């Protein structure tokens, strides 16, 4: 309007002066907008008439149901069971999870925009609590929560129409809502655009959640939920797919060099936002907030709020172990928000050369790496078996990021502990390495490593336990390390350098 008025004023001025008006400059082209996948409006989907019916295919993470290939909307019947189960939160740590489908996160639900959904929420008779479901994909009061309040041993049914394409979180909304969500009651529902998505080689389902336990991180045994910590947002664990290490070792995601990967990523919460990043990769496309209408390209880290989601896509060009993290990094390396994508195949040196030089640059030497003092202090292990059990917990809390749950290490970066000739040859050297650190070249199982391992400030009992665990795992020698041996061979901490 303002532009039209300006052109009219200019034309009148020229006419009054008797001069011929010059043609107006061409309008500036609008900035380019990244296009998303083809979708319909909610009004258009409301007018769609469903044809036939089918049972929904539901999957446990990290699996995703197959893409929808039908070219029409249909009636989709969903049966989702609520189940309270005891399971592993971390090595040696159990938790009573409240789940949709028996695992955390809940089942992945895949439907198509325009579908009519008949939803059955079934509560297992052994449950102790009533539960319901709020699906962010539902237009209607509570996202279905009021219609789905279900007592143990009962089943509730309601229906909705999928009006909006996108990736949506669902969760329990029974009071206290934060407690139900904190116990693992969340999952993802994908309303696929009518034209579908571009074909990729792999689709995976990952969700992040924060857990609040009565005991501190790593304290063994069955841990109850702690409401005080949850209200203060002091999470003891921040994990992918329900437990520490769920996506590492045998649970790691798998692909081949050259493959395309799509991750459906969500945050159940209840409280913490994720700074989601894959170490060693750049996201070629991101559907932020689960919005399939708009794609952002070439993204390093994407922010995903509690109760939110994103779809990320990328091609893995070269082999390696790619680490999925919440880039609020103490959550990844100290609380559990870490996973692996293992890629096999031929190297492509022009893309990534690997290490080409192994010179050391450490002018001030290694430093002691402090770990939180255990509280309360445990009494000495009564026997070798107890020492091994304690060592496993210490290893999981401090060593797994570098040396991996299976002791395999990371090629060209961190040496293996499994069947380690270097480790098994000299127990005293192992004690000195843990207590004093290690710099320079070493050869382990025929492979050369050159880096710096900082010293750990573990007490004699803890060093003895973790080394005994390592020596009695993964095909190692089976010897025991005692606190007395650690005390005898411990490397004293270096005094701070003078300014």
C-alpha positions in Angstrom: 0.0 0.0 0.0 2.7 2.4 1.0 4.6 1.6 -2.2 1.5 2.2 -4.3 1.0 5.6 -2.7 4.6 6.5 -3.3 4.4 5.6 -7.0 1.1 7.6 -7.4 2.7 10.7 -5.8 5.7 10.4 -8.1 3.5 10.1 -11.2 1.4 13.1 -10.2 4.5 15.2 -9.7 5.9 14.3 -13.1 2.5 15.0 -14.8 2.4 18.5 -13.2 6.0 19.2 -14.4 5.2 18.1 -18.0 8.0 15.5 -17.9 7.7 11.9 -19.0 7.6 9.4 -16.1 10.5 6.9 -15.9 9.4 3.3 -15.3 9.6 2.3 -11.6 12.5 0.1 -10.6 11.6 -3.6 -10.4 10.5 -4.9 -7.0 13.2 -6.7 -5.0 12.9 -10.5 -5.2 11.9 -12.1 -1.8 14.6 -13.9 0.1 14.9 -17.6 -0.7 13.0 -19.8 1.7 14.0 -23.4 2.4 11.2 -25.6 1.2 9.8 -28.4 3.3 7.9 -31.6 2.4 4.5 -31.1 0.7 1.6 -30.9 3.2 -2.0 -29.8 3.3 -3.6 -27.2 5.5 -5.7 -28.3 8.5 -8.8 -27.1 6.7 -8.0 -29.2 3.7 -7.3 -32.3 5.9 -10.6 -31.7 7.7 -12.5 -32.3 4.5 -10.6 -35.5 3.7 -12.7 -38.7 3.8 -10.8 -41.7 5.0 -11.0 -44.9 3.0 -10.8 -48.4 4.7 -8.9 -49.1 7.9 -5.7 -50.6 9.2 -3.9 -51.4 12.5 -1.0 -49.1 13.3 2.5 -50.5 13.2 4.2 -49.5 16.5 7.9 -49.9 17.2 10.3 -49.7 20.1 13.2 -47.2 19.9 15.5 -46.9 18.0 13.4 -48.6 15.3 10.9 -46.6 13.2 7.8 -48.0 11.5 8.1 -48.2 7.7 7.2 -45.1 5.6 3.5 -44.9 4.6 3.1 -45.7 0.9 -0.7 -45.4 0.5 -2.0 -42.4 -1.4 -5.1 -41.8 0.6 -6.2 -41.3 4.2 -7.6 -44.2 6.2 -8.9 -45.1 9.6 -5.9 -46.2 11.8 -6.5 -48.2 14.9 -3.8 -47.7 17.6 -3.6 -49.9 20.7 -1.0 -48.6 23.2 -0.5 -50.3 26.6 0.6 -48.5 29.7 2.8 -50.6 31.9 4.8 -49.9 35.1 8.1 -51.9 34.9 11.3 -52.2 36.8 14.4 -51.8 34.6 18.0 -50.7 34.2 18.7 -47.0 34.4 22.5 -47.4 34.6 24.9 -50.3 35.4 23.9 -51.4 38.9 21.1 -48.9 39.1 17.4 -49.9 38.7 14.4 -47.7 38.4 10.6 -48.3 38.3 9.7 -46.8 34.9 6.1 -45.9 33.9 5.9 -46.6 30.2 3.8 -46.5 27.0 4.5 -50.0 25.7 6.9 -51.4 28.3 10.0 -49.3 27.4 11.3 -45.7 27.5 10.6 -43.9 25.3 7.1 -45.2 24.3 6.2 -46.8 21.0 6.8 -44.8 17.8 3.5 -44.1 16.1 3.4 -43.3 12.4 0.2 -42.1 10.6 -0.5 -39.9 7.6 -2.1 -36.4 7.6 -5.8 -36.7 7.1 -6.1 -40.1 8.8 -8.9 -40.8 11.2 -7.4 -42.4 14.3 -9.2 -44.7 16.8 -7.0 -44.7 19.8 -7.1 -47.3 22.6 -5.2 -46.7 25.8 -4.9 -50.0 27.7 -3.7 -50.0 31.3 -2.0 -53.2 32.5 -3.9 -54.8 35.5 -0.6 -54.8 37.6 -0.2 -51.0 37.4 -0.5 -49.1 40.6 -1.5 -45.7 39.2 -4.1 -44.3 36.8 -2.6 -42.9 33.6 -3.7 -41.0 30.4 -2.1 -39.6 27.3 -1.7 -36.1 25.8 -0.7 -36.3 22.1 0.6 -33.0 20.8 -0.7 -34.1 17.4 -4.3 -34.0 18.6 -6.5 -30.9 18.2 -8.9 -31.1 21.1 -9.1 -30.7 24.9 -5.9 -31.9 26.6 -4.7 -33.6 23.4 -6.8 -36.6 24.5 -5.9 -36.5 28.2 -9.4 -36.1 29.6 -10.8 -38.8 27.3 -8.1 -41.3 28.1 -7.9 -41.3 31.9 -7.6 -45.0 32.6 -7.5 -47.0 35.8 -5.4 -50.2 36.1 -7.1 -53.1 34.3 -9.2 -50.8 32.1 -9.1 -49.5 28.5 -10.2 -46.1 27.2 -11.0 -45.2 23.6 -11.2 -41.9 21.8 -10.7 -40.7 18.2 -9.2 -37.8 16.4 -8.3 -36.6 12.9 -4.7 -35.9 12.0 -5.1 -32.3 10.8 -1.4 -31.2 10.9 1.6 -33.0 9.5 4.7 -33.0 11.7 6.6 -34.8 14.4 4.9 -34.6 17.8 5.6 -35.6 21.4 3.0 -37.5 23.4 3.2 -37.9 27.2 1.1 -38.8 30.3 -0.8 -35.8 31.7 -2.0 -37.3 35.0 -1.3 -35.3 38.1 1.4 -34.8 39.2 2.3 -34.5 35.5 6.0 -33.8 36.1 6.3 -37.0 38.1 4.6 -39.2 35.4 6.8 -37.7 32.6 9.9 -38.0 34.8 9.2 -41.7 35.2 9.5 -42.2 31.4 5.9 -41.6 30.1 6.7 -40.0 26.7 7.1 -40.9 23.0 6.8 -39.6 19.5 3.9 -39.7 16.9 4.8 -38.8 13.3 2.0 -37.4 11.1 3.6 -38.0 7.8 3.0 -35.4 5.0 0.7 -36.7 2.3 3.5 -36.8 -0.3 5.8 -38.6 2.1 9.5 -37.9 2.8 12.6 -38.3 0.6 13.9 -41.9 0.7 16.9 -42.4 3.1 18.9 -45.5 3.9 18.2 -45.5 7.7 15.6 -44.0 10.0 16.2 -44.0 13.8 14.1 -43.0 16.8 15.8 -41.3 19.7 14.4 -39.4 22.7 16.1 -37.6 25.6 14.8 -37.5 29.1 16.0 -36.4 32.6 15.7 -38.6 35.7 15.7 -37.6 39.3 16.7 -40.3 41.8 16.9 -40.4 45.6 20.5 -41.4 45.4 23.3 -39.6 43.5 24.4 -40.6 40.0 25.8 -44.1 40.1 24.5 -45.1 43.5 23.6 -48.8 43.1 20.3 -50.4 43.8 16.6 -49.6 43.1 16.3 -45.8 43.1 13.0 -44.1 43.8 11.9 -40.9 42.1 12.8 -37.7 44.0 10.2 -34.9 43.6 12.4 -32.3 45.4 15.2 -32.7 42.8 12.7 -32.6 40.0 11.1 -29.3 41.1 14.6 -27.9 41.5 15.5 -29.3 38.0 18.6 -31.0 39.4 18.7 -34.1 37.2 20.9 -37.1 38.3 20.7 -38.7 34.9 20.1 -37.2 31.4 19.8 -40.1 28.9 18.9 -41.2 25.4 16.3 -43.9 25.1 15.7 -44.5 28.7 19.1 -45.5 30.2 22.8 -44.8 30.3 24.5 -46.5 27.4 21.3 -47.5 25.6 22.8 -46.4 22.2 26.4 -47.5 22.8 28.2 -50.8 22.3 25.8 -53.5 21.1 23.0 -50.9 21.1 24.8 -48.4 18.8 23.1 -47.3 15.7 24.7 -48.8 12.5 25.3 -47.5 9.0 27.7 -47.7 6.1 29.8 -44.9 4.6 27.8 -43.1 1.9 24.4 -43.9 3.6 21.8 -41.3 4.3 20.4 -41.1 7.9 17.2 -39.6 9.3 16.9 -39.2 13.1 13.5 -38.6 14.6 14.6 -36.9 17.8 12.4 -35.8 20.7 12.8 -34.5 24.3 10.4 -36.0 26.8 11.8 -33.9 29.7 10.1 -33.2 32.0 12.4 -30.2 32.3 15.6 -29.9 30.3 16.1 -28.6 26.8 18.5 -30.5 24.5 21.3 -29.0 22.4 21.4 -32.0 20.1 24.6 -32.5 18.1 26.4 -35.4 16.4 30.1 -35.1 16.8 31.8 -35.4 13.4 28.7 -34.6 11.3 26.7 -31.6 10.0 23.0 -31.9 9.6 22.2 -31.5 5.9 18.6 -30.7 6.8 16.7 -30.0 10.0 12.9 -29.8 10.4 13.1 -27.8 13.6 10.2 -28.1 16.1 9.1 -31.1 14.1 7.8 -28.7 11.4 7.8 -30.5 8.1 6.8 -27.3 6.2 10.2 -25.6 6.6 13.7 -27.1 6.5 16.9 -25.5 7.6 20.2 -26.6 6.0 23.8 -27.1 7.2 23.1 -27.1 10.9 25.7 -28.0 13.6 23.5 -28.1 16.7 19.8 -27.9 17.0 17.9 -26.8 20.1 15.0 -29.0 21.1 12.8 -28.0 24.0 11.1 -30.3 26.6 8.0 -31.5 24.9 9.5 -30.7 21.4 11.1 -32.6 18.5 13.1 -32.3 15.4 13.9 -34.3 12.3 17.5 -34.3 11.2 19.0 -35.7 8.1 22.7 -36.2 7.0 24.9 -38.4 4.9 27.7 -40.2 6.5 30.6 -39.8 4.1 33.4 -41.6 5.9 33.6 -44.5 8.4 34.0 -43.9 12.1 32.2 -43.8 15.4 30.0 -40.7 15.5 28.9 -39.6 19.0 25.3 -38.3 19.6 25.3 -35.8 22.5 23.4 -33.1 24.3 26.0 -30.4 23.8 25.5 -29.3 27.3 28.4 -31.6 27.7 28.4 -32.6 31.3 25.0 -34.1 30.6 26.7 -36.2 27.9 29.9 -37.3 29.6 28.8 -37.3 33.2 25.0 -37.9 33.2 24.5 -40.2 30.2 23.2 -38.2 27.2 25.5 -39.9 24.8 25.0 -42.4 22.0 27.0 -43.9 19.1 26.4 -44.2 15.3 29.0 -46.7 14.0 29.7 -46.3 10.4 31.7 -49.0 8.5 33.2 -48.8 5.0 36.2 -47.5 3.0 38.0 -44.4 4.0 37.8 -41.3 1.8 41.0 -39.4 2.5 39.9 -36.3 0.6 37.0 -35.9 3.0 38.9 -36.8 6.2 42.5 -37.7 6.4 42.8 -39.0 9.9 45.9 -38.2 12.0 48.8 -37.1 9.8 51.1 -36.0 12.7 51.6 -37.3 16.2 53.7 -34.6 17.8 53.1 -33.8 21.4 52.3 -30.3 22.6 51.9 -30.3 26.3 54.1 -27.5 27.7 52.6 -27.7 31.2 52.2 -31.4 31.3 49.0 -33.3 32.3 46.8 -32.3 35.1 44.9 -34.2 37.7 41.3 -34.8 36.7 39.1 -34.4 39.8 36.1 -36.6 40.3 33.4 -35.9 42.9 34.1 -37.5 46.2 31.7 -40.3 46.9 29.1 -39.7 49.6 28.8 -41.7 51.7 32.3 -43.3 51.7 31.9 -47.1 51.2 33.7 -49.6 53.5 36.5 -51.6 51.8 35.3 -54.4 49.5 34.9 -57.7 51.3 36.2 -59.8 48.5 37.2 -59.9 44.8 33.7 -60.3 43.5 32.5 -57.2 45.4 35.5 -55.2 44.2 34.6 -56.2 40.6 31.0 -55.0 41.0 32.1 -51.7 42.5 34.7 -51.3 39.7 32.0 -51.7 37.1 30.1 -48.7 38.5 33.2 -46.6 38.6 34.1 -47.5 35.1 30.6 -46.7 33.8 30.7 -43.3 35.5 34.3 -42.2 34.5 35.8 -44.3 31.7 33.1 -45.5 29.2 33.1 -42.4 27.0 36.7 -43.0 25.9 37.2 -46.8 26.4 33.5 -47.9 25.6 31.3 -50.2 27.5 32.9 -53.2 25.8 36.5 -52.0 26.4 37.1 -51.7 22.7 38.3 -48.1 22.9 38.1 -45.8 19.8 40.5 -46.5 16.9 43.3 -43.9 16.5 42.1 -42.1 19.6 41.7 -44.2 22.8 43.4 -47.6 23.3 41.4 -50.7 23.9 41.3 -52.3 27.3 39.8 -55.6 26.0 42.5 -58.3 25.7 45.1 -55.6 26.2 48.7 -56.8 26.0 49.8 -53.5 27.3 47.6 -53.7 30.4 48.1 -57.4 31.1 51.9 -57.1 30.9 52.4 -54.8 33.9 49.9 -54.3 36.8 52.2 -51.7 38.5 52.3 -49.7 35.3 48.5 -49.7 35.2 48.3 -48.3 38.7 50.8 -45.6 37.9 48.8 -44.7 34.7 45.5 -44.3 36.5 47.0 -42.3 39.4 49.6 -40.3 37.5 48.4 -40.1 34.0 50.1 -41.0 30.7 51.7 -39.0 27.9 53.4 -40.0 24.7 53.4 -43.0 22.4 52.2 -46.4 23.5 51.5 -49.5 21.5 48.5 -51.6 22.4 47.6 -54.8 20.6 49.9 -53.8 17.7 48.3 -50.3 17.2 50.1 -47.1 18.1 48.4 -44.4 20.3 49.8 -41.0 21.1 47.9 -38.8 23.5 47.4 -37.6 27.0 45.5 -39.4 29.7 45.0 -37.1 32.7 45.4 -38.6 36.2 42.3 -39.4 38.1 41.8 -38.3 41.7 40.3 -41.6 42.8 41.1 -43.0 46.3 43.1 -46.3 46.7 39.9 -48.4 47.1 38.4 -47.0 43.9 41.5 -47.4 41.8 41.8 -51.0 43.0 38.1 -51.7 42.2 38.1 -50.2 38.7 41.4 -51.9 37.7 40.2 -55.2 39.1 37.0 -54.9 37.1 39.0 -54.2 33.9 41.4 -57.1 34.5 38.5 -59.4 35.0 36.6 -58.3 31.9 36.8 -58.7 28.1 39.3 -61.5 28.1 42.0 -60.0 30.3 44.2 -61.8 32.8 41.8 -62.0 35.8 44.2 -60.6 38.4 43.1 -58.6 41.4 44.5 -55.2 42.3 44.4 -54.4 46.1 44.2 -51.0 47.8 47.6 -51.8 49.4 49.2 -52.2 46.0 47.7 -48.9 44.9 49.0 -47.2 48.0 52.5 -48.6 47.4 52.7 -47.6 43.7 50.5 -44.5 43.5 52.0 -41.5 41.7 51.9 -38.4 43.8 49.9 -35.5 42.4 52.1 -32.8 40.8 52.4 -29.5 42.7 50.8 -26.6 40.8 53.3 -24.7 38.6 54.5 -21.4 40.1 53.5 -18.2 38.2 
